[in-house]
Amino acid sequence: MPPRYRGAAMPGQVTTATRELGDSRVHVDVEVAGEAIEHEVESAARTLGRELKIPGFRKGKVPAEVVLRRVGRDAVLDEAVRRALPGWYEQAVADAGIVAVGDPRLDLTELPDPGSPLQFSIEVGVRPKAKLGKYQGLEVGRREPEVPPEAVDAELERLREAAASLENVDRPAERGDFVVIDFTGTVDGEPFEGGEARGYLLELGSGRLVEGFEEGLDGVRPGEERTVNLTFPADYRAEELAGRDAEFAVTVKEVKEKRLPELNDDFAADAGGFDTLDELRSDIESKLREVREREIEAEFREAVVDAAADGAKIDVPRELVHAKAHEMWHATSRRLERQGIPADRYLQLTGKSEEEIVTEAEPDAERALRRESVLAAVAEAEKIEVSDDELLDSLGQVVTAGGGQADEKQLRKALDRARSRGSDEELKADIAMRKAVDLLVEHAKAIPAEKAEAREKIWTPEKEGAERAGQIWTPGS
């Protein structure tokens, strides 16, 4: 019979009993105390009371007990449970001491009588447990932070482009020139929204405007008037214009040539206050090296964790990987929404369905699960603890990253609220994992990347066995 264990109760709120189902899934029986239910019912009634219009009461001032009589307790209870269930789910997960992966399956059969507890169950995937192998003293490849001269040259060219000037010329415009134009576009003789501009600065060959427009201005001279005819692409973003023929009346005000400054000591002085061009080159090389060192450090840290995961035994079921990939997509879509990009618009731009993106993310999802599992195991094996100061520091970093100010008194209140909800455990686990990464990296031995790659190519009986185990049998194999 699968093992059964009970989490530490949150007084007056949620208690759980958890049963392992195998394949990194658990069944959790949850009970919410009757007092907590009544508190949520009263809160829901007060919220409804702010919206109801009942004779004898001012709008927004209807008492909770009147709302319960008028609307009915069952209706208010249903609303209360609907609002509170996500929070109870989070508390149940924290109480059970599990790390959920993917969407849960909730089963709530009936609502309770007054004063009675609410009971529901959860079935959900959980992060798999890792059986650690060797995780200290790992030899892992690390690149050297090389900065080739071509990278410095490319940065110098970027600086020249930024310092370039535009000067009027009296000759036919060429690709790479800039033109200042007025234009008016029509479709079937009628102007359309966004089809007109005055004093528009356009770089020929930049591809900024609809295909065919810039090509129609090849060789124009200052003061010239030209008609440009084109057809909007079938997939043009403005659907009312897609696939339609358009005519643009264009007046060329100016033709400008971009002129780059010479690479000399004067440029070095203007670009960064350096006495010589060699000093500027040296400064650029130093900054590029710092960037590469940060990139290599991040690569090395990931490689160390992957090496520890490779040495551990971790059973990651296929269904769990798919659930994690869905979880990652939901996080991505929320981030896109915050940036003003609706998820459906992103899917349209990529030309892929949600399921295709999720499937493509499965290798990353499996890697993430393996990393999380091995780091959690290392944190447990090394008895890594997280202090209140570390929790407060982490909360402060979140606040300052969002542009706020980290006041210690407010941070302590935020930590107390997180503890009351049980969400401080998630933050603790995150900090513990970061400390586990630090421990692995501290005890790892960096070796040249070429040496590490050569080792990967060396044949061993174990590797042949692993390769054969991953092959599909066919007749004659």
Residue pairs with C-beta under 8 A, 6 or more apart in sequence:
2 19
2 20
2 21
2 22
3 19
3 20
4 17
4 18
4 19
5 17
5 18
6 15
6 16
6 17
6 18
7 15
7 16
7 17
7 18
7 95
7 96
7 97
8 95
9 15
9 95
10 91
10 94
10 95
10 422
12 33
12 35
12 36
13 32
13 33
13 36
13 88
13 91
14 30
14 31
14 32
14 33
14 36
14 88
14 91
14 92
14 95
15 30
15 31
15 33
15 95
16 28
16 29
16 30
16 31
16 92
16 95
16 96
17 28
17 29
18 26
18 27
18 28
18 29
18 96
18 97
18 98
19 26
19 27
19 28
19 29
20 26
21 27
21 123
23 317
23 319
23 320
24 101
24 125
24 126
24 127
24 128
24 315
24 316
24 317
24 320
25 123
25 124
25 125
25 126
26 96
26 98
26 123
26 124
26 126
27 121
27 122
27 123
28 92
28 93
28 96
28 98
28 121
28 122
28 123
28 124
29 119
29 121
30 88
30 92
30 119
30 120
30 121
30 122
31 117
31 118
31 119
32 88
32 117
32 118
32 119
33 117
34 112
34 115
34 116
34 117
37 77
37 80
37 81
37 112
37 116
37 117
37 118
38 114
38 115
40 80
40 81
40 83
40 84
41 68
41 73
41 76
41 77
41 80
42 64
43 80
44 76
44 77
44 79
44 80
44 83
45 64
45 65
45 67
45 68
45 71
45 76
46 64
46 67
48 67
48 71
48 76
48 79
49 60
49 61
49 62
49 63
49 64
49 66
49 67
50 60
50 62
51 60
52 62
52 67
52 70
52 71
53 59
54 62
54 66
54 70
57 63
57 66
67 76
68 76
73 114
74 111
77 111
78 111
81 108
81 111
81 118
85 106
85 108
85 120
87 421
88 118
89 104
89 106
89 122
90 421
90 422
90 423
91 421
91 422
92 122
93 99
93 100
93 122
93 124
93 422
94 421
94 422
94 423
94 425
94 426
95 422
97 425
98 124
98 126
98 127
99 126
99 127
99 372
99 376
99 429
100 124
100 125
100 126
101 124
101 125
101 126
101 127
101 320
101 323
101 324
101 327
101 369
102 124
102 125
102 320
102 322
102 323
102 324
102 326
102 327
103 124
103 323
103 326
104 122
104 123
104 124
105 122
105 123
105 124
106 120
106 121
106 122
107 120
107 121
107 122
107 123
108 118
108 120
109 119
109 120
111 118
112 118
112 119
125 317
125 319
125 320
125 323
127 369
127 372
127 373
127 376
128 314
128 315
128 316
128 317
128 320
128 369
128 373
129 314
129 373
129 377
130 309
130 312
130 313
130 314
130 370
130 373
130 374
130 376
130 377
131 312
131 313
131 314
131 377
132 308
132 311
132 312
132 374
132 377
132 378
132 381
133 308
133 311
133 312
133 313
134 308
134 311
135 308
135 311
135 312
135 374
135 378
135 440
136 440
136 443
137 443
137 444
137 445
138 304
138 307
138 308
138 311
138 440
138 443
138 444
138 445
139 444
139 445
139 447
139 452
140 300
140 303
140 304
140 307
140 444
140 445
140 446
140 447
140 452
141 303
141 446
141 447
141 448
141 449
141 450
141 451
141 452
141 453
142 296
142 299
142 300
142 303
142 446
142 447
142 448
142 449
143 296
143 299
143 449
144 296
144 448
144 449
145 289
145 292
145 293
145 296
146 292
147 285
147 288
147 289
147 292
151 288
152 281
152 284
152 285
152 288
155 284
155 288
156 263
156 280
156 281
156 284
159 271
160 260
160 261
160 263
160 267
161 260
163 260
163 261
163 267
163 270
163 271
164 258
164 259
164 260
164 261
165 258
165 259
165 261
166 178
166 256
166 257
166 258
166 259
167 256
167 257
167 259
168 222
168 254
168 255
168 256
169 177
169 255
169 256
169 257
170 221
170 222
170 255
171 221
171 255
172 219
172 220
172 221
172 255
173 179
173 204
173 217
173 218
173 219
173 220
173 221
173 252
173 255
174 204
174 219
175 204
175 205
175 218
176 203
176 204
176 205
176 258
177 203
177 204
177 255
177 256
177 257
177 258
178 201
178 202
178 203
178 204
178 255
178 256
178 257
178 258
179 201
179 202
179 204
179 217
179 220
179 252
179 253
179 254
179 255
179 256
180 199
180 200
180 201
180 202
180 252
180 253
180 254
180 256
181 197
181 200
181 202
181 217
181 250
181 251
181 252
181 253
182 197
182 198
182 199
182 200
182 250
182 251
182 253
183 195
183 196
183 197
183 200
183 228
183 248
183 249
183 250
183 251
184 191
184 195
184 196
184 248
184 249
185 191
185 192
185 195
185 196
185 246
185 247
185 248
185 249
186 192
186 195
186 246
186 247
186 248
186 249
187 195
187 241
187 244
187 245
187 246
187 247
192 240
192 241
192 246
193 238
194 238
195 246
195 248
199 253
202 208
202 209
202 214
202 217
204 214
204 217
204 218
205 214
206 214
207 214
208 214
210 230
210 232
210 233
210 236
211 230
211 233
212 228
212 229
212 230
212 231
213 228
213 230
213 248
216 226
216 228
216 229
216 230
216 248
216 250
217 226
217 228
217 250
217 252
220 226
220 250
220 252
220 255
221 252
221 255
222 252
222 253
222 254
222 255
223 252
223 253
224 251
224 252
225 249
225 250
225 251
225 252
226 250
226 252
227 247
227 248
227 249
227 250
228 247
228 248
228 250
229 245
229 246
229 247
229 248
230 245
230 246
230 248
231 243
231 244
231 245
231 246
232 238
232 241
232 242
232 243
232 244
232 245
232 246
233 242
233 243
234 242
234 243
235 242
236 242
236 243
261 267
261 270
263 277
264 277
265 275
265 276
265 277
267 277
267 280
268 274
268 275
268 276
268 277
268 279
268 280
269 275
271 280
272 280
272 283
274 280
274 283
300 441
300 444
300 446
301 437
301 441
304 437
304 440
304 441
304 444
305 371
305 374
305 375
305 437
305 440
306 367
306 370
306 371
307 444
308 374
308 378
308 440
309 370
309 371
309 373
309 374
312 370
312 373
312 374
312 377
314 369
314 370
314 373
314 374
316 366
316 369
316 370
316 373
320 369
321 362
321 365
321 366
321 369
322 358
322 362
322 365
324 365
324 366
324 368
324 369
325 358
325 359
325 361
325 362
325 364
325 365
326 358
327 365
328 361
328 364
328 365
328 368
329 354
329 357
329 358
329 361
333 343
333 346
336 342
336 343
336 346
337 343
343 354
347 353
347 354
347 357
350 357
352 360
372 433
375 433
375 436
375 437
376 429
376 432
376 433
376 436
378 384
378 436
378 439
378 440
379 429
379 432
379 433
379 435
379 436
382 436
382 439
384 432
384 435
384 436
384 439
385 432
386 428
386 431
386 432
386 435
388 415
390 431
391 415
391 424
391 427
391 428
391 431
392 408
392 411
392 412
392 415
394 427
394 430
394 431
395 406
395 411
395 414
395 415
395 427
396 406
396 411
397 406
399 405
399 406
399 411
400 406
415 424
418 424
418 427
471 477
